Amino acid sequence: MARFRKRPVVIEAEQWWPGKHVAGVHEIVYCAEDGSTRSAGFGIVQTVEGPMRVEPGSWIIVGIKGERYACQPDVFEATYEPVGESAALAWVKAYGRPYKSNR
């Protein structure tokens, strides 16, 4: 089988947690008979392939055509690196340490 390398491309991403508004993510809530609501602890993002479940801590990535999809934190950490100061701060907040390249 032939081998290919992914082209370097800068993406936009934001980490999602229940109660936090992230464009494209719809948090799922339960409604009680008394009218109260509570978070189900997950969300849904509409992708080009259809709805995708978003778990707490998932990164919501905006693709090169504006599409959105979720990426688990461990996969995100292994695949992406921060670009710029705001991304570096988001990395520290998510992983509790500065980014360190292992290349």
C-alpha angles and dihedrals in degrees: 000000000000118000125227135188122219112245115246108255131164113235134186118236140168129191115240128216128171109276093024119111112230117170111258097016118111112197114220115230133187119227119212125210089253090060096254120132135207134184119264086214096245140068140208128235122192110233130182087260093050136269116346127196115241117209123202110278094024117139116235107217125199107214128216091270095046095262118142129219139160125251124192114242095244093051091045091051092051094046109037139047128198121265114201135355099292091053091047090053091048088051092053090048092050100041103023094236140065119271114269119190115228094195 
